Amino acid sequence: MRRAVLVLGVVLTTLVALLPGAAGAPGSAEWRPGKPPISTPWTGQVGPGNALPEYPRPQLTRSEWLNLNGVWQWAPAREGEAPPIGRRLDRAVLVPFAVESALSGVMERHERMWYRREFLVPEGWRGRRVQLHFGAVDWRAEVWVNGVRAGAHTGGYTGFSFDITGLLRAGGNEVVVGVFDPSDATGIPVGKQSRNPGGVYYTAASGIWQTVWLEPVPEAYVSEVDITPDVAAGRVSVLARASGRAAFRVEVVVRDGDRVVGRGSGRPGAVISVAMPGARLWSPDDPFLYGVEVRLNGGQDVVGSYFGMRSVGLGVVDGVTRPLLNGRFVYQMGTLDQGYWPDGIYTAPTDEALRFDIQAHKDLGFNTIRKHIKVEPARWYYWADRLGLLVWQDMPSMPLHLGSPTAAARSNFEVELREVYEQLRSVTSIVQWVVFNESWGEYDSARLAGLVRGWDPGRLVNGNSGSPCCGGDFVDDHIYVGPGSPRPPADGKAAVLGEYGSVGVMVPGHEWGPGRGVSAEMKADGAALEARYLGMLAQVQKLARERGNSAAIFTQLTDVEVEVNGLYTYDRKVLKVDRERVRAANLALLSGKPVFGAVDVPVGPVSLQVTTEGLHDRYLRHAGGVARTDVVTGEGDPGLKADATWRVVAGLADPACRSLESVNFPGEFLRHRGGRVYREGDDGSAGFRGAATWCARPGLAGDGVSFESWDRPGRFLRHYGALIWLADNSGDAVPGNNAGLFNRDSTWRLTPPWAG
């Protein structure tokens, strides 16, 4: 059914372009795209005839619909102004792109505005009711059809519909939409939107920003389908609500491809339970989706949907509280995903672009996305379901700068929170609701977390990500750049690192604000970013192993406006890191293998040669108990040669790793202390043994061997300024952490021992 819907959608979109009020029609306003600071690969593909032609609601599909995306007439408005009924507006906007965006053709910020267009209802819809649907309008929308008020909706992130059958007339029809969007001037949910963007705040997105469409329905029709899998019981519950007259019977058919695997029936509004014995479970590794057909009154109305069989919960695994997927602990490794675009702002330019960000997560080895204080169009969640990503869904926050929200703002927030839940409740990929972020607009978070848990006992709830309080299933810390030492599980809650990272690289030619990029930490190039990311990932792996951490969210997938801390540039044209290397590291973490890989270094005597260009005659040695490098030659002093020879033994803290024992001071080992490296005797303590254990990894420079600290993962044995350091490439005040030549300076060549 979905294939038929999508094909029909393209045909009908072409039809719309020929109707009055569409681009190129007589008397219509002329649309021209604006020029964004940078363009995506899809910017040039967008025009009046193909503005998001895909059917917009994958979990409630019908075979007939009419896309109203395209060029609408547009004008700014004043408070109290009468709607422009029957009056041509002089400017044009491309729906569904927010007016601040280049693709809208307006590229201006306005608090109030009018939209107007004309349309024809297809002749084949005669005798049926007609629904007018809006995917989302930010923030308050009031709608008139043929001069009669059809209704209004408040809330910028959820869809709404009106039955306009009684307002239609033969021939041409007119729809007018009035919008009021105060953005962050009042206490409404806005997420990162700002009237004064900069830093971590971005351009506002006002007006119509998701698809608008018409749909014919019979007198009795399916208005809602809610699907809840129950893996433990081997069943799926389907609740189909109906509207109109004489709706008396609902039939549900579940399919695996073309094969029917389950059936059920009941009355509209009642839960219909369909047995699913031996169901194929949905997961990031196997994102299998079942198709659903819902028939009302024996076929009077037929809609399509889908779901994945999966369960979400908390459980104790090896004594640690963990989030569970299908009864198993799956570490959740993801990025912060803001959902912003340089050309469309809040709206991806095409469906291919919308899919790109989700596919990019898969390609980089992530299994999780934190959808950060934004709600996406329904097709975004479809791609997450189909491609297999776990989604943390944030509720868009109220503005931080306004302080504690007013009573009116709180009341509105709870209405919008409920609407977001109702709209997304059947999305398979969502495993966690995040009510507040870092206490932005926070109030009563424990109560609200309990409220959401009551609505949805089948998912986990995060009351306030990044805050030491407040209700829900998680202990959640944000640490920049981190990962630092986040709190362990406590009080029956799982521990997660809700945000860390923010390592920036500016890529000339791909910046929203050239030279103005900001980030918590800056790097010179993508190689340095990659090395820093891998080092932090190794530390995350230790947190998972030793502190009970169950998830980590890296900031972030793409640059956003002047924030340059993405793995991709904002235009999605440059991946700053090596895809395969990051993918391998992420998958290693998820499978419990070392992030940097592992190589076998045989036990026995060896010398470690510097691999940095121009320093190949230097070797790691000890002098007066201090580790350093010096020139060693065949004609050199025998004592120097002995100082530069080490006996490789099984790791003192972990036999899978290695320790380096001095051959001329038996019982003394190479260990780190205070960021430097020394030759010291084993005092028998766990701390010494951890500091004297090194895990052999494939050389960071692509050859040789690197030695990662066992107890300080992500930090390596590195020479710098002739001394030996326990180092990362953070570039902080510690000299050994200088980012220059980090990979090469941390790579050693194993050679025959200078001393027998």
N, C-alpha and C positions, 0 to 999 in steps of 0.2 A: 504493500500500500504506500509506503513512504516514497518509493521510486516514482509512483504515479503522481503523488502529491507534488513532488519537486518539479517534475517535468511540466505539469499543468501550471504550476506557479510561474515558470518562465514564460509560458505562452500568454498567460493573463497579464503579466507585467508588460509584455510587448503591446497588448491591447490598450492598457492604461495610457501609454505614451501617445496614443492617437486621440484621446478624449479631450474635451475642452478643459482648459486649465493646466494641461500637461505641457512639458517643454516643447516649444516649437508651434504650439497651437495658437490660432489667431487671438490676439488680445491678452496673451499670457505675459507675465513678467519674464524678463530674460535672466537666466542664471549663468554666472561665470564662477568657477572655483577660485578661492583665494590661494595665495602662495604661502604654504607653511614654512617655517624656518628650515626644516628638513623634511624630506619626503620618504615614505616607505616604498617598498617594491610594488605596492598595490595602489598607490595614490592615483596614478595616471589611468588606472582601469575603471575608475568610478565616474559615472555620468548619469544623466536623467533617465536613461532607458534601462539601467541595470543597478539601481541603488538597492542593495541587499534583496535580491529577488527570491531567496529561499523561503520556504514555508517557515514561519517564525516560532512555532509552538510544537516541538517534536513529541511531547507527551500527551497531546490531545490533537490529533490530526484529522482533517477532513479532506475529501477528494476535490472539493470546489472551494475556491476563495479568490479574492481580487485584491491585488497588492496596490495600496495607495501611496507607496513610496514614490519619490520623484520630486519634480519642481512644484512647489506651492507658492502662492503669493504671500508676501510677508511685509510687516511694518512694525516699528516700535509703537508702544501704546502708553497712555497716561492713565493714572488711577481715576476710576469713575467714568471712563470713556465708553460710549455705546459701541457694541460690536458692529463691525463693518458689514452688515447684512446687505447683500446685493451690490456691494461697492468694491471695485477693483482696487487692489493694493499695488503700489508702484514698484516694490522690490520683490526679489525672488529668494527663496531658500530651498536647498536640496534636503528633503526629508529622507532619512531620519538622522541627520547630523546636527548636533547642538550648535546654536548660532555663533558661539565663540570659535568654532572650528573653521579651518580653511575649506573643507569639503562642503560646508553649508553654503558657502558663497557670501556669507554675511561677515563673519570674522569680527564681530563686535559683541560687547557685553551690554545687555539690557535687562532690567528687572521685570519689565512688562512688555508684552508683544502680542501681535495678532498673526494667525495663520489662516489662509483661505484657499480653498480649491473647489473645483467643480468635478463632478463624476457622473457616469451613467451606470445604472444597475443592469447587468446582463439580462437579456430577454428571457433566457432559460431559467431565471430564478423566480419567475412569476408564480404566485401562489404560496411562496415560502416566506418565512420571516428573515429579516436581514439584521445581522449583528455588525456593529462598528467597533473594532478592537484597536486599542493603543497598547503597544508593548511597554512604554514608559514615557512619561513627560515630567520634567523637573521644573517646578515643584507642584504648583496647583494649576489644574487645567479645567476650563469651562468650555463646553461644546454646544454649538447650535447647528442644527440641520434644517435647511430651508427656512431660516429665521426663527425657528422654535428651539428653545433650550432643551437639549437632550439630557444633560446632566453635568456633573462635575466630579473631580477626583483630586485628592490631596495626597502627596507622597511621590517622591521622585524615582523610586526604584521598583515599583510594581505595576503590573498591567491592569487595565480596566476596560469594560465593554458597556455598550448601550444597545438596546434593541431599538432600532430606528425605523422599523417597518411602518408605523403610523405617521412618520414624518416625511416619508418619501413621496415623490410625485412622478408622473409620467415625464419622460424626457430627462433633461439635465437636472442635477441636484447640486446643492451647495453645502459644504461643511465649513464652519468657522470655529477656530480654537483660540481662546484667550488664555495666555499663560502669565502667571506671576511667580517669579523665582527670586527671593531675597538672598539666596545663597548663604554665606556665613555671616550675614548681618543680623540674623535672628537665630533662635535655638533649634532649627530644624536639622535632621540628619543630612550631612553633606559629605562626610568622609574627608578626603584631601582637597576638596574644591575650595577655592579662595578667590575673592575679588581682587586680592593683591598677592598674586602667586610669587613664590620664591622659596628656595631651600626645599623643605619637605612638603610644602604646600603648592598645589598645582592650579592650572587654569580651571575656572568654573565651567560647568556644562549645563546650559539653560535651554528649556523648551523641549521639543520632541526629539528624543535621542534613540528611540527604538521603533521598529516597524509599525506602520498603521495599515490595517487591512479590513476588508469587508468579507462576510461569510454568510452564506444562506443556510438556514436550519429549518426543519419542519416545525409544525405546531408544538409537538413534544420533542425535546432534544436533550442530549447529554450536555450538561453545563460544566461538569467537573469530574475528574477521575483521580482518586487517591489510591496509591498502591504501596502496601507495606509487606515486605518479605518477612517470613518467620522461619529461619533456617532450622532452629531446634525442633519445631513442630512439623517441618517438611511441608509447609503450606505458604501460600501468598494470599493476603487479604486485599480485595478490591472494593472500593466504595465509589460507586458512580451516582452522582446527583443529577437530577433531571429538572428541567424547567418547562413551562408551558402546560397545555391541557392533556389529560388522559395519558400520563406516563405511568405504566403499571408493571412492566417487566423488563429486567435487565439480564442479558446473557453475556458471559465473559468466556472468551476462548484464548488460551495461552499456547503459543507456538514456539518451537525450536526450528527456525527457518520455515519450511512449509509443513512441517510435521506437528500435528496437534498433540500437546502433552498434558493438557488439563482443560477442564470445563467447569463452569458453575453458573448458577442463576439465582435471582432473587428480586426483591423490589428495589426501586430507586431509593437511594439514601440509606440502604441497609448494607452491612458488610457481607460480601460474598467471599467465602473461603474456598480456595482452589487447592487441591492436594498436589504437591510437587515432590513425589518420592524420588530419591536419588538425584536431586537437582544438581546441575552444574553451577558451582559457586563463582560469583564475580570477585575478582581481585585485580590489583595492578598487573600481575603476571598473566592473568587470564580474564580480561574484561568482557565476559560473555553476557549478552543481553537477550532476554526472551521477548518476543513480540506479543502484543496483546490486542485483541479486537473486542470492542464493547458494542453490543447491539441493543437498541432500545425498541421495545414493542415488536419484536420479530424482524427488525430491519428498517423500521421507520427512520431511525437515525443510526449511523454506523461511524464510530471513531476508532482511531488507532492509537496505541501507546506502546510502552516498553518498560522493562524493569530488569534489574540484576538481583539475583539471590545472594544476599550477604548479610552477615550479622556484625554488630558493633557493640563493644562493651568494655568493661574493666575486669581484670583478673590478676591473680598473684602467680607470677612465673618465677620459679627459683627464689622465692621469698621476696620478690620485688613486685610492686603494683605496676601493671602495664596496661596500655590500651590494646584491645584484642580485635582482630578482624577474622571472622569465621572461626573464632575460638583459639586463634594463634596470635602470638605477639609478632607484629610486623613493625620494625623500626620505620618511623615516618621521616623521610629526608626530603625537604622541599625548599621552595623559595617563596619570598614575599612577592606577590603578583598584584600590581596596582591597577592593571587594566586601562592604561592610558596610551594614547596614540598621537603622534605629532600632527597628523592630518585630520583625524576625526575626533580628537580629544577623548570623549567617553565611549565613542562608537568605533569599532574596528572598521576599516574601509571596505572589507569584503569578508565573506564567510571563510575563504581560504586564509586570510590574515587572522581571523578569530581562532581558527584551528592551529595556526602556526605556533602561537605561544604555548599551547598545550602540548603539541608535538615536540617542541623544543625541550620541554621538561623531560619527556620520555627519552629523547635522543641524548640528553646529558646524563641520564641515569637516575633522575629523581623519581620518586613515587608519590609525591605530595605537593599540593599547591595551597598556600594560604591566600585566599581571595581577600585582599586587604581593604577593609572598610569601603567596599563597593559591592553592588549586586550586578551581575552580568545578565545579558539577554539569555533566553532559554536555550538557544543553540550553543552557547558556551558550555553549559552543563551537559548538553548532549554529547559534545566532543569529549568532555572529561569522562563521562560514562563510557563512551565507546572506546576511547584510547586507553583508559585505565589509570586515572590519577585519583588519589585520596584528596578530598577538598575540605579545608577548614573554611567555613563561611563566616566572615565577619559581618556584624550589623554595622552599616555606615554610622559613624559617630557624629554627635553634635559638636559644634565648634569649641575647641579648647579655650580660645581667648575670651569667651563669654563667661567662663567660670561655671559655678553651679547652675544647672538649668532651672528655669522657672517652672511653676506648677503646670502652666499651659504647655511648655516644651516637653515636660515629662509625660503628660497625657498623650501628646501627639507621638512621642517616641514609642510608647507602648503600642499604640495603634499601628504604626508603621512596622514595628518589630513583628507583630502578629501577622501582618500582611506578607512580609517577607517569608516568614515560616510557612504560611499557607501556600504561597506560590512555589516554594522549593521543596516541600515536604516529601515528594516522591522521587527526588533526584538520588540516584544510586550512589554517586561518588561522594556526596556530602557525608562526612563521618563525625563532624564536630561543629557546633554552633559557638561562635565567639560573640558575646553580648557587648563587651566594652573593650577598648584598646587603650592601655596605658592611662586609664582613668579619664580619657577625654570625654567630657560631658557625663561622667559617671555619677550615679546615684543608686542606692538600693540594689547594688549588684548581686548580693546574695539572694535577695527576694526574686529578682528578675531571672537569675540562673535557675532557681527553683521553679519559676513559672514556665520557662522554656522546657525544663526537664519534664514537667507535667504534660506539656503539649506533646513532647516527643521522647518517650522513654527508650526508644530504640537507637538513640544517638548519644554521644557525649556532649557535655556542655562546659564551656570555658567562660567563667563569669567576668574575668577582667584580665586579658592577656598582658603580661608585663607588669603586673601589680602584685604586691605581697598579699592582697586580699583576693578574692571576695566571693566565695561560693563556687560551685561547679566541681568538676572532676579532676582538675589539674593544679599543680604547682607550676607556674609559668613565669619564667624570667626573660627579660630582654637585656643583652649585654653587648655593647659595642666597644671595640670591634669583636671582642670575645675570642673564643667562647667562654673563657673565664671559668668560674666555679659556681655554676647555678645550683640552686637548692636541690637536694635529693627528694624522693617521694616522701610524703608525710600525711598522716591522718587519712589513710586510705585513698589518697590521690596520686595519680601518676605525675612524674616530673617531665616537663618539656622545656626546651629553649625556644620560646616563641619568636625571637628575633636575634640575629647576630650578623656580623659581617660588615657591610658598607665599606668596601675597599674600591676606590675609584681610579679610573683611567680615562683621560680625555683623548678622544680619537679625532684629530682634525678633519673637518669636512663632514662630520657626523654628530655635531653638537647643536643642541637647541639654542644655547647661549655661548658662542665661541669664547673660550678662555675664562668663562665664569663658572665652570663646573665645581660642585661641592660634593664632599663625601667625608665620612668619619676618618678615613685614612686614604692617602693618595699614593698611587704607584706610577712609575714612568711608562710602563707598557704592559701589554697583555701577558707576557711571560712572567713578569713579576707578580701580577694579579693571580695567575694560575698557581705559582709556587706558594703564594700566601694562602690561597684557598685550600690547596691540598694540605698545607701545614695545619690550618684550622680544622680541616676535616679529620685529620688524625687525632687531634685533641677531642673532637666530638666523639670519636670512636671510643676513646678512653672513658669519657663521661658515660657513655652507654654501658660500658663494661663494668666500671668501678663505682659510679654514683647513681646508677639506676635511671639514667636519662633515657627517655623513650622517643624523642622527636627533636629535630633541629630545623629551623627555618632561616635560610640564608637571605640576606638583603643584598641584591635582588636579581630577578631575571633580566630586566632591561633597565637601562638608564631611563629616567623620567624627567623631562624638561631639564632643569639645571643640575639635578642629581645625576652624577656620572658613575654610580656604583653598581651598574648592571653587568652581567656576563655578556649581554648583547648591548650594542648601542641602541639609542631610542628609536632610530629608524629601522631597526632589525636587519641592517645590512652587514654589520660586522660582528662576528662572534670573537670576543677578545681573547678567549682561551682556546686551547686545543680540545675539540669536542671529544675525541676518543680517549684522551688521557683523563679528562674530568669524568667522563662516563665510566671508565674502568675504576676510578677511585670511588665514585658513588656506589657502584654496584658491589665493589669490594666491601664497603662499609655495611651495605644491606645484607650481604651474605656472611658477615663475620670474619672476613679475611683482611689482612693488613691493607690499609689505604694505599700505601706506596708499593705494594707488592712485596715479594721476598726473594732473596737469592741465598744459595747455600755457600757459606764460607767454611771450608774445612778447618778442623782444629789443627794446631801445629804452629810453628814459627813463621812469621811473615813480616815484611816491611810495607809501609803505606806511603806511596809516592804522591806528591802533589800533581794534579792534572791541569792546573791553571797555566795558560800560555805564558812562556818565558820563565816559569818557575819549576820546570820539570826535574831540576837537579836537587830539589828540596824534598825532605821526608819528615814524617811525623816522628818526633823524639821527645824525650824528657830531659830536662836540665835543672838540677836542684829541686826536683819534685814538680816542676812546672812543665806542662805540655806546650810545645812550640814546633816550628819547622826550621830546619837548617839544611845547608848544602852538605850532602854526603857523597863521597867519591870512593872509588876502589883504593886509592892511595891514602885515604883519610885515616884519622886516628882510630885505633881499634875500640877505644872507649866510646867514641861518638857512634861507631857502627853498632855497638851493643845497645846504646841509648835509643837507636832508631830501629830496634828489632823487638817485636812483640810476639808473645805466645797466645794464639787464639784458643780459648777454652769455652766450654759450655757456659751460657750466661748464668751469673751468680743468682739472679732473681728469676730467670726463666730459661730453662735449657734449650728452648726453641730459638733463642737469641744467642749472642756471644758476649764474652768479656775479653779484654785485652790486658794480659799480664806481662809485666816487664821481665825480660829474660835475665837482666843483670841485677834485679831486685825482686827475686821470687816472693810471691805473696802480696805484691803491690800491683795495683791495677789502675788503668786509666778511668777516672771518674770525673763527673762534673760537680761543681760547687760554686754557687753564686754567679753563674753565667760563664765561668772559666772552666778549664779542664786541667786536672792535676794527676800525678802519679802518687797514690797513697795506699797504705796497707788496709786490708780488710779488718774492720773492727767488729764484724759479726752482726751488725745491725741491719734491719731490713732497709733502712734508708740508704746505707752505703751500697748494699747489693743492687738496689734499684738504680742508683746513680752510676754504678759501674757496669751496667748491662746495656748493650747496644744491639739493635736489631738491623741486620744487613738488608739493604734495599737496593733495587736496581739504581744505578747512578743517576742522580737528579739531572745531570748534564747529558744523559743519553748513553753514557758509557761508564765503565768502572763500577764502583760500589760506593754507596753512601751509608752512613751509620746513624740510624735514628735512635734517639734516647728512648729507653724502655719506659722510664717513669715520667718523661716529659715529651710525649709524642708530638710530632710536628716540628721538633727541634733536632738539629743535626750537629755532628762533629764537623766543625768548619775552621779552616785557617783564615786569619785576617790579621794583617800587620805582623806577621811571623808568629803570632800567638794562636793558641787553639781555644775555640769558644764553643759553648753550647748555644746554637744560634737558630733563629728563624729569619725571615726576610722582612720583618715588620718595619725596619727602618727607624726604630725608636732610638733613644739616647745611648743604648748599649752599643759600643763600636762593632762588635761581632755581628749585630743584626742589620748592618748596612746591606741594602738590597742589591747593590752592584755586584755582579758576578757571583751571587749567592749559590746558584746551582752548581757552577763550576768549582767554586772554592769548597763546596761540600761533597765533592766527588773525588774519590781516591782510587789509585791503581794498586792492586795487590801485587807485590813483587817478591822474588825469592829473598829470604832474610839476609841482611847485611852481616849478621853474626850467627854462627852456627849454634 
